[in-house]
Amino acid sequence: MHFVLKKSNFNGYIWDNMQNTTRHSVQEVFFDRLKQKANPAISFVDEIAEVLELSNDSAYRRLRGETAITLEEAIKLAGHFGIGLDEFTSTKSDMVMFGRSTFREKPEDFFTYLQKTAERFGAIAAMREKKGIYAAKDIPTFSYFQVPEFAEFKLYYWLRTVRGNTLIQDEKFNFGLVPEDLIKKSRAIAKYYFQIPFTELWSEDTVNVALRQIEYFHEAGWMQSSEVAVRVCDALEQIIRGVQKQAETELMWFDGKLVHPDVPYALYFNDIAVMDNAIFVQTDKFAISMIGYNAMDYLYTQHPGFCRETENFLKKQISRSVLISGAAEKERNKFFNKIYSKIAALKTRIQSS
């Protein structure tokens, strides 16, 4: 589908069709996308009319495709609803527009980060059809909130090493540093992830990242005591046992209970590709790609070409991976037993130091 910009007699440019149906189809897709972002408690027509400073009748004509929207109007609406116009072009280009979700320097910022992430994953979870692929360089962030003690440790790690927060530089890690209310809210928001069918790709290094972080903090003297470091190891093992339960049942679990209604889950072991915490999700309305950076931040886009490339890459990695969920009991036990041995070995080193 292609479209061109044509000079309007009024205020700017309009989308015009190369074929008779193109303009209307692009405009229809555009408004469908806006509806996905709209607040269901507010009249969509009223909101369009208010943003464009038009009468409701004029807004209706644009929604029905009877009146072409101008480029100026498209920019206003895209800005108001937080979408990129690049989603609606099929022209080949190396230019891709990304949004970003970033965790800055204060513990309170973490809640803002999660709230924005919840809006994104909440919109996905609300779709009638959805399915995602997660290439996990590190344990998926939302899994941390299955076990609050490990979530506390990771938040401390991000603040001290990634963000260099000066407020905690003199504070050794101990449980209780992170407000309990923040952890509870984080767990509630994390539920969205477990409502989406996901195929996760793990490598041996997926868990090694967390193990290295625990050991480094212990050796650097940033843990309050060896007992605290061992408890963090125990919390990590609890997370892994939860993932193993999901792999065995091929269903998502949250807080020790099956998610209802059932949400499919698949786990693959990939020891070939170097993964980047990449996520691709396809719904019945849209596709979205998310790429991790700066340890915890991520970029996201619904650019069709980029999403298509991400999906193809991840599916290729799946074809080169070993399925360890469902009936693959032998391979699954081999994979998880290796992880438990690594955790046990780290606990021994900590206790003997």
Backbone torsions as a table, in degrees:
resi	resn	phi	psi	omega
1	MET	NA	127.5	-178.3
2	HIS	-124.7	151.1	173.6
3	PHE	-143.4	159.6	179.3
4	VAL	-126.3	162.6	176.1
5	LEU	-100.3	130.7	-177.4
6	LYS	-125.6	139.6	-177.9
7	LYS	-62.7	130.5	177.9
8	SER	-92.2	156.8	175.7
9	ASN	-75.5	-7.3	-174.0
10	PHE	-114.5	-97.3	-169.2
11	ASN	-122.2	71.8	172.6
12	GLY	118.2	-141.0	-176.2
13	TYR	-120.9	155.5	175.9
14	ILE	-120.7	155.1	171.4
15	TRP	-73.9	124.3	178.6
16	ASP	-120.6	157.4	-172.5
17	ASN	-94.7	139.4	170.2
18	MET	-78.3	-30.1	172.7
19	GLN	-121.2	161.9	-171.5
20	ASN	-58.0	-33.2	-173.3
21	THR	-95.3	-5.5	-170.2
22	THR	-65.6	-46.4	-176.0
23	ARG	-59.9	-47.1	-178.4
24	HIS	-65.5	-38.2	-178.3
25	SER	-68.1	-40.0	177.2
26	VAL	-64.6	-44.9	-179.1
27	GLN	-64.9	-37.9	178.5
28	GLU	-64.5	-45.1	177.8
29	VAL	-62.6	-39.9	179.9
30	PHE	-59.4	-49.1	-178.7
31	PHE	-70.9	-32.0	174.5
32	ASP	-61.1	-40.1	179.5
33	ARG	-66.5	-39.6	178.4
34	LEU	-62.7	-38.9	179.9
35	LYS	-61.2	-33.5	178.8
36	GLN	-64.7	-30.1	-177.8
37	LYS	-93.8	-11.8	-174.3
38	ALA	-73.3	153.5	175.3
39	ASN	-76.9	116.4	-176.9
40	PRO	-63.4	-16.9	-179.6
41	ALA	-81.2	-6.9	-178.3
42	ILE	-116.3	140.3	177.2
43	SER	-60.3	124.4	-178.1
44	PHE	-62.9	-42.2	179.7
45	VAL	-63.1	-43.7	179.3
46	ASP	-60.6	-40.5	-178.2
47	GLU	-67.3	-42.6	178.1
48	ILE	-61.5	-45.9	-179.4
49	ALA	-61.5	-39.6	-179.2
50	GLU	-68.4	-44.6	-178.6
51	VAL	-62.9	-42.3	-176.4
52	LEU	-90.0	-3.1	-179.6
53	GLU	57.1	50.6	-179.5
54	LEU	-122.9	168.4	171.5
55	SER	-75.3	160.3	177.9
56	ASN	-61.6	-34.0	179.6
57	ASP	-64.6	-41.3	178.1
58	SER	-66.3	-37.2	177.9
59	ALA	-65.1	-42.0	178.5
60	TYR	-59.9	-41.5	-179.0
61	ARG	-62.8	-34.9	177.6
62	ARG	-72.5	-39.0	178.7
63	LEU	-65.1	-35.6	179.9
64	ARG	-82.3	-6.9	-180.0
65	GLY	83.0	9.0	179.5
66	GLU	-75.6	-29.3	176.9
67	THR	-121.5	129.2	179.5
68	ALA	-75.6	137.2	176.6
69	ILE	-79.2	147.5	177.5
70	THR	-83.3	165.5	176.8
71	LEU	-61.9	-39.1	178.1
72	GLU	-59.9	-42.8	178.8
73	GLU	-66.3	-41.1	179.0
74	ALA	-61.1	-41.8	179.6
75	ILE	-64.5	-42.7	178.7
76	LYS	-60.4	-47.2	-178.1
77	LEU	-67.2	-41.6	179.4
78	ALA	-62.4	-41.3	178.4
79	GLY	-66.0	-40.9	-178.9
80	HIS	-65.0	-42.1	-175.9
81	PHE	-93.4	-3.7	174.3
82	GLY	73.4	45.6	176.4
83	ILE	-126.2	164.9	178.6
84	GLY	-104.4	136.6	179.5
85	LEU	-66.9	-18.6	179.9
86	ASP	-65.7	-14.9	177.7
87	GLU	-64.1	-21.0	-169.6
88	PHE	-108.7	12.3	176.2
89	THR	-112.2	137.9	178.1
90	SER	-105.6	7.6	179.2
91	THR	-69.0	145.8	-178.8
92	LYS	-76.7	126.8	-179.1
93	SER	-158.1	150.8	175.5
94	ASP	-85.8	-3.7	-179.3
95	MET	-87.4	123.7	178.2
96	VAL	-130.7	131.1	179.0
97	MET	-91.3	128.9	179.8
98	PHE	-118.0	146.3	163.5
99	GLY	-94.5	169.8	178.4
100	ARG	-140.1	149.0	174.1
101	SER	-124.1	119.9	-172.3
102	THR	-129.0	141.5	176.1
103	PHE	-102.8	116.2	-172.2
104	ARG	-88.4	-120.0	-165.4
105	GLU	-116.1	-9.9	-175.5
106	LYS	-116.3	150.9	177.0
107	PRO	-54.7	-35.1	179.9
108	GLU	-64.7	-30.5	179.3
109	ASP	-64.0	-25.8	-179.1
110	PHE	-64.9	-37.0	178.6
111	PHE	-67.9	-39.9	176.2
112	THR	-60.7	-43.5	177.3
113	TYR	-58.2	-46.0	-179.0
114	LEU	-68.9	-36.4	178.9
115	GLN	-62.0	-44.2	179.5
116	LYS	-66.9	-39.0	177.6
117	THR	-65.7	-38.2	179.0
118	ALA	-62.9	-38.7	177.4
119	GLU	-60.0	-40.7	-178.4
120	ARG	-69.3	-51.0	-178.5
121	PHE	-72.6	-29.1	176.5
122	GLY	-64.7	-39.1	177.5
123	ALA	-65.1	-36.9	177.8
124	ILE	-67.7	-47.2	-177.5
125	ALA	-61.4	-27.5	-178.4
126	ALA	-77.9	-12.9	-179.4
127	MET	-70.2	148.1	179.9
128	ARG	-65.2	-41.7	178.0
129	GLU	-122.9	133.3	178.6
130	LYS	-158.8	147.7	178.9
131	LYS	-160.2	133.5	-175.4
132	GLY	-126.8	160.5	173.1
133	ILE	-125.2	132.7	-178.2
134	TYR	-126.8	112.8	173.6
135	ALA	-89.9	110.9	-167.7
136	ALA	-100.7	101.2	171.6
137	LYS	-71.0	-36.5	175.4
138	ASP	-125.3	165.1	177.2
139	ILE	-56.3	131.9	180.0
140	PRO	-49.7	131.4	-172.5
141	THR	-50.8	-43.5	-175.4
142	PHE	-66.5	-21.9	177.9
143	SER	-67.2	-25.2	178.8
144	TYR	-58.8	-32.3	-173.2
145	PHE	-84.1	4.0	166.1
146	GLN	-69.4	-29.5	-176.6
147	VAL	-130.5	100.4	-174.8
148	PRO	-55.8	-33.8	-178.8
149	GLU	-62.7	-38.6	178.7
150	PHE	-75.1	-32.5	175.8
151	ALA	-60.4	-40.6	177.3
152	GLU	-60.2	-46.0	-178.9
153	PHE	-61.8	-44.8	-178.4
154	LYS	-64.8	-38.4	178.4
155	LEU	-63.7	-43.4	176.9
156	TYR	-60.9	-43.5	179.4
157	TYR	-59.3	-48.1	-178.8
158	TRP	-61.8	-43.3	-178.0
159	LEU	-66.1	-41.6	-173.6
160	ARG	-79.7	-44.1	-172.8
161	THR	-97.7	-39.6	-176.1
162	VAL	-83.8	-43.5	-177.3
163	ARG	-97.9	-16.4	178.6
164	GLY	62.2	40.9	-177.3
165	ASN	-66.1	121.8	-175.5
166	THR	-72.2	-20.6	-176.6
167	LEU	-69.3	-22.0	-177.3
168	ILE	-114.6	7.5	-176.9
169	GLN	-60.5	-30.3	-179.8
170	ASP	-97.8	4.2	-178.7
171	GLU	-101.2	121.7	172.6
172	LYS	-80.0	150.3	-176.9
173	PHE	-69.2	132.1	171.7
174	ASN	-151.0	157.3	-180.0
175	PHE	-71.2	138.3	-177.6
176	GLY	106.9	-8.3	178.0
177	LEU	-66.1	-37.0	-178.9
178	VAL	-89.9	130.2	-179.8
179	PRO	-55.1	133.5	-178.3
180	GLU	-60.5	-34.7	-179.4
181	ASP	-63.0	-36.0	179.2
182	LEU	-66.3	-41.2	179.3
183	ILE	-65.5	-41.8	179.6
184	LYS	-62.4	-43.5	179.4
185	LYS	-65.7	-38.2	179.2
186	SER	-62.2	-41.5	179.4
187	ARG	-64.5	-40.3	-179.8
188	ALA	-65.2	-40.2	179.7
189	ILE	-70.1	-36.7	-177.7
190	ALA	-63.4	-19.3	-179.2
191	LYS	-57.7	-28.6	-179.3
192	TYR	-57.3	-41.4	-177.6
193	TYR	-59.2	-39.8	-175.3
194	PHE	-79.8	0.0	174.2
195	GLN	-95.5	0.9	-177.1
196	ILE	-112.9	125.7	176.2
197	PRO	-60.4	124.1	-178.0
198	PHE	-128.8	142.8	165.1
199	THR	-105.5	119.3	-179.8
200	GLU	-105.9	139.4	174.9
201	LEU	-111.0	117.1	178.3
202	TRP	-111.7	148.8	170.6
203	SER	-116.6	176.4	177.1
204	GLU	-62.0	-30.2	-177.0
205	ASP	-79.5	-11.9	-180.0
206	THR	-56.0	-43.0	179.2
207	VAL	-88.4	-27.9	-179.8
208	ASN	-58.9	-30.7	178.7
209	VAL	-58.3	-50.0	-179.4
210	ALA	-65.9	-40.4	179.4
211	LEU	-61.4	-43.0	179.9
212	ARG	-65.2	-37.3	179.7
213	GLN	-64.7	-44.1	178.9
214	ILE	-62.1	-48.1	-177.4
215	GLU	-64.4	-40.3	179.8
216	TYR	-62.9	-45.5	-179.0
217	PHE	-64.4	-36.6	177.3
218	HIS	-66.0	-48.1	-177.7
219	GLU	-67.2	-30.6	179.9
220	ALA	-80.0	-5.6	180.0
221	GLY	78.8	23.3	-178.8
222	TRP	-95.5	1.4	173.0
223	MET	-96.3	144.8	-179.7
224	GLN	-61.4	-34.0	179.9
225	SER	-164.5	169.5	176.1
226	SER	-65.0	-33.9	179.4
227	GLU	-61.9	-38.8	178.3
228	VAL	-64.9	-42.9	179.7
229	ALA	-62.4	-38.5	178.8
230	VAL	-67.0	-38.9	178.6
231	ARG	-64.3	-34.6	176.6
232	VAL	-66.1	-39.4	175.7
233	CYS	-61.4	-42.4	178.7
234	ASP	-62.9	-38.0	179.0
235	ALA	-66.4	-39.0	177.1
236	LEU	-63.3	-43.1	178.7
237	GLU	-61.5	-37.1	178.7
238	GLN	-63.6	-39.4	176.6
239	ILE	-61.8	-46.1	-177.9
240	ILE	-63.4	-38.9	178.4
241	ARG	-65.0	-32.1	175.5
242	GLY	-66.7	-40.5	177.4
243	VAL	-65.6	-40.6	178.6
244	GLN	-62.2	-38.8	177.8
245	LYS	-62.2	-40.6	178.0
246	GLN	-63.8	-41.3	-179.4
247	ALA	-65.3	-38.6	-179.8
248	GLU	-65.3	-43.8	-174.2
249	THR	-91.3	-14.0	-176.2
250	GLU	60.0	32.5	179.2
251	LEU	-138.4	152.4	176.7
252	MET	-75.3	138.6	174.4
253	TRP	-122.3	145.7	173.8
254	PHE	-141.6	130.1	179.2
255	ASP	57.4	38.1	175.9
256	GLY	78.8	8.1	-178.3
257	LYS	-130.0	148.3	174.3
258	LEU	-63.3	135.8	175.0
259	VAL	-69.8	136.1	-178.8
260	HIS	-119.7	132.9	-4.1
261	PRO	-69.1	168.3	-174.5
262	ASP	-53.9	137.0	178.0
263	VAL	-121.2	115.9	-177.5
264	PRO	-62.0	148.4	179.1
265	TYR	-143.8	139.3	176.0
266	ALA	-135.7	145.6	-179.4
267	LEU	-129.9	129.6	177.4
268	TYR	-119.7	148.3	174.0
269	PHE	-104.7	122.7	179.7
270	ASN	-125.5	116.7	-179.5
271	ASP	-116.9	22.8	-178.8
272	ILE	-108.7	-57.5	-174.9
273	ALA	-81.2	148.2	171.4
274	VAL	-88.0	114.4	-172.5
275	MET	-94.2	160.0	-170.6
276	ASP	-126.4	26.6	-173.8
277	ASN	53.6	57.2	-179.6
278	ALA	-103.0	139.6	-179.7
279	ILE	-127.3	135.8	171.0
280	PHE	-129.3	132.5	177.5
281	VAL	-130.9	132.6	174.9
282	GLN	-113.6	128.7	175.0
283	THR	-119.4	177.1	178.0
284	ASP	-72.7	-9.6	-178.9
285	LYS	-113.1	-32.8	-175.2
286	PHE	-160.0	166.1	173.1
287	ALA	-118.1	151.5	178.7
288	ILE	-144.5	141.4	176.1
289	SER	-118.9	141.7	178.2
290	MET	-131.8	132.2	-178.3
291	ILE	-124.2	125.9	-179.0
292	GLY	-75.6	148.9	173.0
293	TYR	-155.0	163.4	-180.0
294	ASN	51.9	39.3	175.5
295	ALA	75.0	-48.7	-175.1
296	MET	-130.0	-23.0	179.7
297	ASP	-70.0	162.4	174.7
298	TYR	-149.5	151.6	173.6
299	LEU	-99.7	148.1	179.0
300	TYR	-139.8	149.0	179.2
301	THR	-154.4	155.1	173.2
302	GLN	-115.5	18.0	177.6
303	HIS	-58.4	121.8	-173.9
304	PRO	-56.3	-45.7	-178.2
305	GLY	-64.6	-43.5	-179.9
306	PHE	-65.6	-43.2	178.7
307	CYS	-61.9	-40.1	179.6
308	ARG	-63.9	-42.7	178.7
309	GLU	-65.1	-41.2	179.0
310	THR	-64.0	-45.3	178.5
311	GLU	-59.7	-46.5	-179.4
312	ASN	-61.8	-41.8	179.4
313	PHE	-63.1	-46.8	-177.5
314	LEU	-67.3	-38.0	177.5
315	LYS	-65.7	-34.2	177.0
316	LYS	-65.7	-38.8	177.8
317	GLN	-66.5	-36.3	176.4
318	ILE	-60.9	-42.6	-178.8
319	SER	-64.8	-19.9	-179.7
320	ARG	-102.9	10.3	-176.3
321	SER	-111.1	170.2	179.9
322	VAL	-107.0	123.8	176.7
323	LEU	-70.5	124.3	179.8
324	ILE	-121.4	13.3	173.7
325	SER	-104.6	167.8	178.2
326	GLY	71.9	-127.3	-173.9
327	ALA	-77.3	-6.8	-176.1
328	ALA	-80.0	58.1	-173.5
329	GLU	-62.7	-43.7	-176.9
330	LYS	-61.9	-50.1	-179.5
331	GLU	-66.5	-36.2	179.6
332	ARG	-65.2	-47.8	179.9
333	ASN	-62.7	-38.5	178.4
334	LYS	-61.6	-43.4	-179.2
335	PHE	-65.6	-50.9	-175.8
336	PHE	-72.7	-34.9	177.4
337	ASN	-62.2	-34.9	176.7
338	LYS	-64.0	-38.9	178.4
339	ILE	-66.6	-45.9	-179.8
340	TYR	-61.8	-35.8	178.0
341	SER	-64.4	-38.8	178.9
342	LYS	-66.4	-40.5	179.0
343	ILE	-65.8	-43.3	179.0
344	ALA	-61.9	-40.4	-179.9
345	ALA	-65.2	-39.2	178.5
346	LEU	-65.9	-42.7	178.5
347	LYS	-59.7	-40.0	178.6
348	THR	-63.2	-43.8	179.7
349	ARG	-63.8	-41.3	179.5
350	ILE	-63.8	-45.8	-177.3
351	GLN	-68.5	-25.6	-177.9
352	SER	-94.0	-5.4	-177.6
353	SER	-85.9	NA	NA
